[in-house]
């Protein structure tokens, strides 16, 4: 880091530490809840049959392993930078740091694209237009929704923790409603628990391969906990609070997801869940409580939940892109800030164009029922690759001693975490090959932008291309 950057970092005031245990817990739960379970429960059930809760349980275990690594790193380096900072401290290779940061940014775009598709499906369902509108109309609504998110992003939406509490409670209410409907059906004696333990896999797949493939989808529902490390500088006593709260937040969401999956298959046959696609939870409410007009409201709860996920992810993606451009590892045009709104308009436009292109491309190359699973699976693929690096970084950084109290994970946990995350990245998981295709195109875009910037810096500006301050990637 240059002297100038160091001096600027010292002159900046510290963030106000306003988050206690309760707010941090709601923030973590709110970050994890959202599009994944609302949109992919039917797709997960299609892979394994009635035992749809098993992939969610495995995904929870994988997330928990990586959470231990994040806890050690965030209590050791309590700065709002996340995986890119940890990668840079561990390896010190600027291009690798850039790739990790760009991968995280891409995961935000693919996650928001998944949410937009789920939003449009629930929008059509909520207004009763599913029979009158075709797949093209659903795609147009998804594209329009992404443009609306960009407009909100441009106006300048500050991610308030207290506002996040309200949004989390709305998201949580929808999932609790599904669980309550499940309990209601059980008490009425109409639930079929025989389906809950039934593995119904394709003839050419073993139960292990089917669970593995389903877990690559279910893991999308568990991502979000890693974003909480960006709140470290605003948390009171993070070394003491973070471990207990992050593990509690993951456990709460894991229990909710397992109960939702059990309720789903106990109330609705697997074939119907699969056919419902990204509105499968709405179908559960319709079947379980047909005499109560809850099903008319539920699609709008789902829309609200996935809309919140889309906005948060596009905010994150545009700010990361702006931060990389601001550090001159991406074209400087992307660091442009609107003079009155003070928002990174160029990065907002660029990330929105990527999202629009993704939605159109995946829609054109996939069946309409597969769009959400391809986009959601790509998000999980990108983040599992990042988590592999983070788990390795923990072990490398054991040699870096810092003062003060910090959490230390048992050495075996990051080792297992790195192996398991790397396993779920590989093609042996029977992951849809289109997910690799989308991820590859996104990363190639990043490499091309890096090379263009490297050439311009070297040939025109006579500068090196490197991450000047990885701890300040959000500008």
Residue, then its C-alpha position, 0 to 999 in steps of 0.5 A: x500500500x502506498x504512503x498516500x493511501x495509508x495517510x488517507x486511511x488514517x485520516x478517515x474517521x472510524x465507523x460508528x459502532x452501533x450494532x449489538x447482538x440483537x441487531x447483528x443477529x437480525x442482520x445475519x438472518x435477514x441476509x441469508x433468508x430470501x430468494x433461495x428457499x422461496x424460489x428453489x425448494x421445488x427444484x431441490x425436491x425434483x432432484x431427491x424426491x421427498x427427502x428435500x430437507x437433506x440437501x438443505x441440511x448438508x448445505x447448512x453443514x457446509x456453510x457452518x464449516x466456512x462460517x468458522x473460517x470467516x469468524x477467525x478472520x473477522x475477529x482477527x481483521x475486523x475491517x469491512x472488506x471480506x474475502x478480498x482482504x483475507x485473500x490479499x493478506x494470505x497470498x499478496x497476489x494482486x491479480x488473485x485478489x482482483x479475481x476473488x473480488x470480481x467473483x464476489x461481485x458477479x455472485x451479487x449480479x447472478x443472485x439479483x438476476x435469480x431474484x428478478x426471475x422469481x419476482x416476475x413469476x410471483x408477480x404473475x401468480x399474485x395477479x392471476x395472470x399465469x394462464x394468460x401470459x407466456x414465458x416471454x412476458x415473465x422475462x420482460x417483467x424480470x427485465x423491467x424489475x431489474x431496471x427498477x432496481x437500478x433506478x432505486x440504486x441510482x437514487x441512493x438507497x442507504x442500507x440501514x440496519x433498522x430498515x433491514x430489521x423490518x424487511x427481515x421480519x417480512x421475509x421471515x413471516x412468509x417462511x413461518x406461514x409455510x411452516x404453520x400451514x404444514x403443522x395445520x395439515x399435520x394436525x388435520x391428519x392430511x399430511x403424508x410423512x411417508x414422502x418426507x423420507x422417500x428418495x426419488x431419484x433419476x434411474x441413472x443417479x445414485x442417492x449420493x449423486x442426487x443429494x450432491x446435485x441438490x445441495x449445489x442448488x440448496x447452498x444458494x439459500x445459505x449464502x449471505x452470512x459472509x456479508x455480515x463481516x462487512x459490518x465488523x467495524x460497526x459492531x460493538x466488541x466484534x471479537x466477543x459478539x460475532x462468533x456466537x451471533x453468526x453461528x446462531x443466525x446460521x442455525x436459525x435459518x438452517x432449522x427454518x429451511x429444514x422445516x419449510x422443506x419438510x412442510x413442502x413435501x408433506x403437504x404437496x406431492x413432489x411432482x406438483x412442487x417441481x411443476x410449480x417451479x419458483x412459486x412452489x411455496x405459494x402452492x404449499x399455502x394454497x393446498x394446505x389452507x384452501x379455505x383461508x385467503x392466505x394464498x392470495x397474499x403469499x405471492x406478494x410476500x414472496x415478491x417482497x422477500x426476493x425484491x429485498x435480496x435483489x436490491x441488496x445484491x445489486x447495491x453490493x455489486x455496483x459498489x464493489x465494481x466502483x471500488x475496483x475501478x477507484x483502485x485503478x484495476x478496472x476501467x476508470x469510467x466505472x468509478x464515475x459518481x453522479x454529482x448530485x445523487x453521489x451514487x456510482x452511476x456508471x457501475x450501476x449501469x454496467x452491473x444492470x446491463x450484465x444482469x439483463x444480459x444474464x436473464x436474456x441469455x439463460x432464458x434463451x438457452x434454458x427451459x423456462x422452469x430451469x432459469x432460476x436453478x441455473x442462475x441460483x446454482x451459478x451464484x452458489x458455484x461462484x461463492x463456493x469457489x470463494x469459500x474454498x480460497x477463504x478456508x485456505x487463507x485461514x490456514x496461511x494466516x495462522x502465521x500472522x500474529x495480531x494483538x487482542x482477543x480473537x476467535x480461533x477455529x479448530x485446525x481441522x475445520x478449515x481443512x475440511x471446509x476447503x475440501x468440501x467447498x472445492x468438492x462442490x465446485x467440481x463437475x463430479x457433483x452433476x451440476x448443470x453444465x450451464x452454470x459453469x458456462x455462465x460463470x466462465x463468461x462472467x470471469x472472462x469479462x473480468x479478465x478482459x477488463x483487467x487486461x484493458x486496464x493493465x494495458x492503459x495503465x502501462x502504455x498511457x499512464x505509466x502506472x502499475x495495475x494493483x490493488x492499492x487498498x484491499x481494505x477499502x474496496x467499497x470506496 
